[in-house]
Amino acid sequence: MSVQRTTEERVAVVTGGSRGIGKAIVRALAGDGWQVFFCSRSAESVDAALEELGGSTDGGSPQDGPRVRGRAVDVRDEGAVDAFVAWVLEEAGRIDCLVNNAGLGRFGSIDELSGVEWREVIETNLSGAFYCIRAAAPAMRRQGSGWILNIASLAGKNPFAGGAAYNASKFGMVGMSEAAMLDLRHDGVRVTAILPGSVDTDFHSRKERQWMLHPDDVARTVLDLLAYPARALPSQVEIRPSQPPRK
């Protein structure tokens, strides 16, 4: 049976946590009393996010209150992912929540996408999430509790022209999430795919974005899910802008 952890014990891992949706999730979790470990591909972006969020790459005792710590990790590198998760477990002793948020998009007609672009998207958005789940799930199983939240997209159900690589990665993430949920649920580990619509991030141009979701909206969904009773498992959550432009 899943065990509700106290504030001091709750430990979260967030990938792609230095900007956009990931940074909003890190901030929300820390504000809710979690110890948060995040990663991003760029050391510079990790340092900038840590400065903004008031965290560090150094240790600290749980009595210091909520901590935010980060490291540069390329989730396409399974060895780097394994080392990152091992570091978290060494420092905190457990992982109660894994948020697979790291992602990118390369867009264009399928006959114009390069192999390099295809692999970059698939290996970051899909393989990276797989590496993280595979690394963290054994610890969650040993604990008898944990929650894995995969930030997918409505593009994981709705293909669009120019989205071959991105659609494939997000369709794959949704399918992987469902399979992982079935694999892990009887060990007290819950898995949910969160499918946001258009979010006001670096993916979009600056003009006319007021109608879009905000990263904080996705972060709020993460907190709401983590507050669910142990008997409940929303395996997919779709989040749409309430008033998108009329077509």
Rosetta blueprint (number, residue, H / E / L):
1 M L
2 S L
3 V L
4 Q L
5 R L
6 T L
7 T H
8 E H
9 E H
10 R L
11 V E
12 A E
13 V E
14 V E
15 T E
16 G L
17 G L
18 S L
19 R L
20 G H
21 I H
22 G H
23 K H
24 A H
25 I H
26 V H
27 R H
28 A H
29 L H
30 A H
31 G H
32 D L
33 G L
34 W L
35 Q E
36 V E
37 F E
38 F E
39 C E
40 S E
41 R L
42 S L
43 A H
44 E H
45 S H
46 V H
47 D H
48 A H
49 A H
50 L H
51 E H
52 E H
53 L H
54 G L
55 G L
56 S E
57 T L
58 D L
59 G L
60 G L
61 S L
62 P H
63 Q H
64 D H
65 G L
66 P L
67 R L
68 V E
69 R E
70 G E
71 R E
72 A E
73 V L
74 D L
75 V L
76 R L
77 D L
78 E H
79 G H
80 A H
81 V H
82 D H
83 A H
84 F H
85 V H
86 A H
87 W H
88 V H
89 L H
90 E H
91 E H
92 A H
93 G L
94 R L
95 I L
96 D L
97 C E
98 L E
99 V E
100 N E
101 N L
102 A L
103 G L
104 L L
105 G L
106 R L
107 F L
108 G L
109 S L
110 I L
111 D L
112 E L
113 L L
114 S L
115 G H
116 V H
117 E H
118 W H
119 R H
120 E H
121 V H
122 I H
123 E H
124 T H
125 N H
126 L H
127 S H
128 G H
129 A H
130 F H
131 Y H
132 C H
133 I H
134 R H
135 A H
136 A H
137 A H
138 P H
139 A H
140 M H
141 R H
142 R H
143 Q H
144 G L
145 S L
146 G E
147 W E
148 I E
149 L E
150 N E
151 I E
152 A L
153 S L
154 L H
155 A H
156 G H
157 K L
158 N L
159 P L
160 F L
161 A L
162 G L
163 G L
164 A H
165 A H
166 Y H
167 N H
168 A H
169 S H
170 K H
171 F H
172 G H
173 M H
174 V H
175 G H
176 M H
177 S H
178 E H
179 A H
180 A H
181 M H
182 L H
183 D H
184 L H
185 R H
186 H H
187 D H
188 G L
189 V E
190 R E
191 V E
192 T E
193 A E
194 I E
195 L E
196 P E
197 G L
198 S L
199 V E
200 D L
201 T L
202 D L
203 F L
204 H L
205 S L
206 R L
207 K L
208 E L
209 R L
210 Q L
211 W L
212 M L
213 L E
214 H L
215 P H
216 D H
217 D H
218 V H
219 A H
220 R H
221 T H
222 V H
223 L H
224 D H
225 L H
226 L H
227 A L
228 Y L
229 P L
230 A L
231 R L
232 A L
233 L L
234 P L
235 S L
236 Q E
237 V E
238 E E
239 I E
240 R L
241 P L
242 S L
243 Q L
244 P L
245 P L
246 R L
247 K L
